[in-house]
């Protein structure tokens, strides 16, 4: 006779739970099916384009000096 606890553990193992490796893979497959195979590339690219505070954007003089050094 199988106990309720053993059946419950087996059920939990078979379900893709949020926050687990299997759940993440299932979510990724769903996103790719809904929004296309390049879904993660698109959101990564858009996130990279939105930032305007880092790099040379904040310091125009530094960008000019670095460009002059690289151009020599």
N, CA and C atoms as a LAMMPS dump frame, in Angstrom:
ITEM: TIMESTEP
0
ITEM: NUMBER OF ATOMS
216
ITEM: BOX BOUNDS ff ff ff
-5.0000000000000000e+02 5.0000000000000000e+02
-5.0000000000000000e+02 5.0000000000000000e+02
-5.0000000000000000e+02 5.0000000000000000e+02
ITEM: ATOMS id mol type element x y z
1 1 1 N 0.847 -1.184 0
2 1 2 C 0 0 0
3 1 3 C 0.891 1.246 0
4 2 1 N 0.645 2.144 -0.923
5 2 2 C 1.433 3.365 -1.044
6 2 3 C 0.785 4.451 -0.189
7 3 1 N 1.611 5.129 0.56
8 3 2 C 1.068 6.17 1.434
9 3 3 C 0.744 7.435 0.634
10 4 1 N -0.082 8.254 1.225
11 4 2 C -0.449 9.526 0.603
12 4 3 C 0.785 10.394 0.396
13 5 1 N 1.69 10.383 1.368
14 5 2 C 2.902 11.202 1.298
15 5 3 C 3.759 10.818 0.092
16 6 1 N 3.912 9.525 -0.164
17 6 2 C 4.703 9.06 -1.303
18 6 3 C 4.045 9.477 -2.619
19 7 1 N 2.726 9.35 -2.695
20 7 2 C 2.009 9.767 -3.905
21 7 3 C 2.155 11.27 -4.136
22 8 1 N 2.075 12.04 -3.071
23 8 2 C 2.193 13.494 -3.156
24 8 3 C 3.583 13.89 -3.644
25 9 1 N 4.613 13.25 -3.097
26 9 2 C 5.984 13.558 -3.523
27 9 3 C 6.165 13.261 -5.006
28 10 1 N 5.608 12.148 -5.47
29 10 2 C 5.724 11.78 -6.876
30 10 3 C 4.991 12.793 -7.757
31 11 1 N 3.839 13.239 -7.313
32 11 2 C 3.077 14.242 -8.05
33 11 3 C 3.865 15.542 -8.162
34 12 1 N 4.47 15.969 -7.076
35 12 2 C 5.254 17.204 -7.07
36 12 3 C 6.436 17.096 -8.026
37 13 1 N 7.078 15.939 -8.076
38 13 2 C 8.217 15.744 -8.974
39 13 3 C 7.797 15.829 -10.435
40 14 1 N 6.576 15.397 -10.743
41 14 2 C 6.14 15.335 -12.132
42 14 3 C 5.609 16.671 -12.654
43 15 1 N 5.303 17.609 -11.781
44 15 2 C 4.738 18.895 -12.182
45 15 3 C 5.861 19.923 -12.303
46 16 1 N 5.808 20.745 -13.355
47 16 2 C 6.79 21.818 -13.516
48 16 3 C 6.401 22.971 -12.61
49 17 1 N 7.094 23.088 -11.491
50 17 2 C 6.765 24.108 -10.508
51 17 3 C 7.53 25.396 -10.811
52 18 1 N 6.903 26.518 -10.518
53 18 2 C 7.571 27.806 -10.667
54 18 3 C 8.746 27.867 -9.707
55 19 1 N 9.847 28.421 -10.156
56 19 2 C 11.018 28.556 -9.305
57 19 3 C 11.944 27.36 -9.357
58 20 1 N 11.638 26.378 -10.193
59 20 2 C 12.511 25.218 -10.333
60 20 3 C 13.132 25.23 -11.723
61 21 1 N 14.14 24.402 -11.902
62 21 2 C 14.812 24.308 -13.19
63 21 3 C 13.836 23.846 -14.282
64 22 1 N 13.039 22.848 -13.95
65 22 2 C 12.068 22.323 -14.916
66 22 3 C 11.004 23.374 -15.241
67 23 1 N 10.58 24.119 -14.241
68 23 2 C 9.591 25.172 -14.461
69 23 3 C 10.133 26.275 -15.348
70 24 1 N 11.398 26.609 -15.161
71 24 2 C 12.038 27.626 -15.992
72 24 3 C 12.137 27.195 -17.444
73 25 1 N 12.461 25.919 -17.652
74 25 2 C 12.54 25.402 -19.02
75 25 3 C 11.166 25.404 -19.682
76 26 1 N 10.146 25.058 -18.906
77 26 2 C 8.783 25.06 -19.447
78 26 3 C 8.347 26.478 -19.8
79 27 1 N 8.669 27.44 -18.949
80 27 2 C 8.315 28.837 -19.212
81 27 3 C 9.048 29.353 -20.448
82 28 1 N 10.319 28.986 -20.59
83 28 2 C 11.09 29.412 -21.756
84 28 3 C 10.491 28.835 -23.034
85 29 1 N 10.085 27.578 -22.986
86 29 2 C 9.474 26.951 -24.161
87 29 3 C 8.16 27.64 -24.518
88 30 1 N 7.378 27.981 -23.505
89 30 2 C 6.107 28.675 -23.738
90 30 3 C 6.344 30.047 -24.357
91 31 1 N 7.297 30.802 -23.813
92 31 2 C 7.598 32.135 -24.348
93 31 3 C 8.071 32.064 -25.792
94 32 1 N 8.915 31.078 -26.1
95 32 2 C 9.42 30.937 -27.466
96 32 3 C 8.3 30.546 -28.427
97 33 1 N 7.375 29.708 -27.954
98 33 2 C 6.251 29.301 -28.803
99 33 3 C 5.302 30.473 -29.057
100 34 1 N 5.057 31.273 -28.035
101 34 2 C 4.128 32.402 -28.162
102 34 3 C 4.715 33.559 -28.955
103 35 1 N 5.967 33.907 -28.657
104 35 2 C 6.537 35.156 -29.168
105 35 3 C 7.668 34.973 -30.166
106 36 1 N 8.013 33.757 -30.517
107 36 2 C 9.064 33.503 -31.492
108 36 3 C 10.342 33.014 -30.843
109 37 1 N 11.162 32.35 -31.653
110 37 2 C 12.388 31.738 -31.143
111 37 3 C 13.397 32.775 -30.653
112 38 1 N 13.311 33.996 -31.165
113 38 2 C 14.268 35.037 -30.773
114 38 3 C 13.731 35.932 -29.653
115 39 1 N 12.787 35.434 -28.87
116 39 2 C 12.168 36.212 -27.788
117 39 3 C 13.199 36.774 -26.818
118 40 1 N 14.101 35.935 -26.337
119 40 2 C 15.069 36.388 -25.334
120 40 3 C 16.114 37.323 -25.945
121 41 1 N 16.433 37.126 -27.208
122 41 2 C 17.353 38.044 -27.886
123 41 3 C 16.728 39.431 -28.009
124 42 1 N 15.432 39.465 -28.308
125 42 2 C 14.731 40.755 -28.449
126 42 3 C 14.682 41.519 -27.131
127 43 1 N 14.321 40.835 -26.039
128 43 2 C 14.209 41.562 -24.779
129 43 3 C 15.586 41.955 -24.253
130 44 1 N 16.603 41.164 -24.551
131 44 2 C 17.956 41.524 -24.148
132 44 3 C 18.455 42.74 -24.905
133 45 1 N 18.173 42.785 -26.195
134 45 2 C 18.601 43.915 -27.022
135 45 3 C 17.881 45.19 -26.616
136 46 1 N 16.582 45.088 -26.34
137 46 2 C 15.837 46.293 -25.972
138 46 3 C 16.301 46.82 -24.623
139 47 1 N 16.644 45.936 -23.721
140 47 2 C 17.148 46.372 -22.418
141 47 3 C 18.493 47.064 -22.545
142 48 1 N 19.336 46.563 -23.428
143 48 2 C 20.64 47.169 -23.635
144 48 3 C 20.557 48.532 -24.292
145 49 1 N 19.561 48.737 -25.12
146 49 2 C 19.408 50.012 -25.823
147 49 3 C 18.8 51.099 -24.944
148 50 1 N 18.065 50.709 -23.921
149 50 2 C 17.373 51.687 -23.079
150 50 3 C 18.307 52.461 -22.159
151 51 1 N 19.389 51.847 -21.721
152 51 2 C 20.276 52.503 -20.766
153 51 3 C 20.97 53.709 -21.369
154 52 1 N 20.937 54.848 -20.661
155 52 2 C 21.571 56.06 -21.183
156 52 3 C 22.49 56.708 -20.155
157 53 1 N 22.766 56.022 -19.07
158 53 2 C 23.565 56.666 -18.027
159 53 3 C 24.983 56.139 -17.948
160 54 1 N 25.268 55.037 -18.601
161 54 2 C 26.59 54.443 -18.458
162 54 3 C 27.513 54.77 -19.607
163 55 1 N 28.738 54.346 -19.485
164 55 2 C 29.71 54.508 -20.55
165 55 3 C 30.072 55.958 -20.792
166 56 1 N 30.278 56.306 -22.054
167 56 2 C 30.706 57.652 -22.406
168 56 3 C 29.549 58.642 -22.47
169 57 1 N 28.342 58.162 -22.38
170 57 2 C 27.19 59.058 -22.457
171 57 3 C 27.238 60.112 -21.355
172 58 1 N 27.701 59.7 -20.179
173 58 2 C 27.698 60.596 -19.026
174 58 3 C 28.842 61.61 -19.069
175 59 1 N 29.918 61.312 -19.815
176 59 2 C 31.093 62.178 -19.789
177 59 3 C 31.634 62.365 -21.207
178 60 1 N 31.173 63.393 -21.862
179 60 2 C 31.546 63.65 -23.255
180 60 3 C 33.043 63.935 -23.411
181 61 1 N 33.616 64.622 -22.431
182 61 2 C 35.054 64.955 -22.491
183 61 3 C 35.903 63.679 -22.467
184 62 1 N 35.508 62.737 -21.61
185 62 2 C 36.234 61.475 -21.497
186 62 3 C 36.152 60.697 -22.814
187 63 1 N 35.002 60.723 -23.454
188 63 2 C 34.833 60.045 -24.733
189 63 3 C 35.753 60.656 -25.78
190 64 1 N 35.859 61.959 -25.779
191 64 2 C 36.717 62.652 -26.743
192 64 3 C 38.185 62.29 -26.526
193 65 1 N 38.598 62.275 -25.255
194 65 2 C 39.992 61.943 -24.934
195 65 3 C 40.316 60.497 -25.315
196 66 1 N 39.403 59.584 -25.042
197 66 2 C 39.628 58.175 -25.374
198 66 3 C 39.682 57.981 -26.885
199 67 1 N 38.83 58.674 -27.596
200 67 2 C 38.839 58.588 -29.05
201 67 3 C 40.136 59.115 -29.633
202 68 1 N 40.662 60.183 -29.035
203 68 2 C 41.925 60.755 -29.504
204 68 3 C 43.079 59.789 -29.266
205 69 1 N 43.059 59.113 -28.105
206 69 2 C 44.118 58.14 -27.799
207 69 3 C 44.045 56.948 -28.746
208 70 1 N 42.829 56.496 -29.022
209 70 2 C 42.657 55.346 -29.909
210 70 3 C 42.989 55.676 -31.349
211 71 1 N 42.813 56.911 -31.732
212 71 2 C 43.062 57.323 -33.104
213 71 3 C 44.524 57.567 -33.425
214 72 1 N 45.373 57.549 -32.41
215 72 2 C 46.8 57.813 -32.656
216 72 3 C 47.509 56.633 -33.245
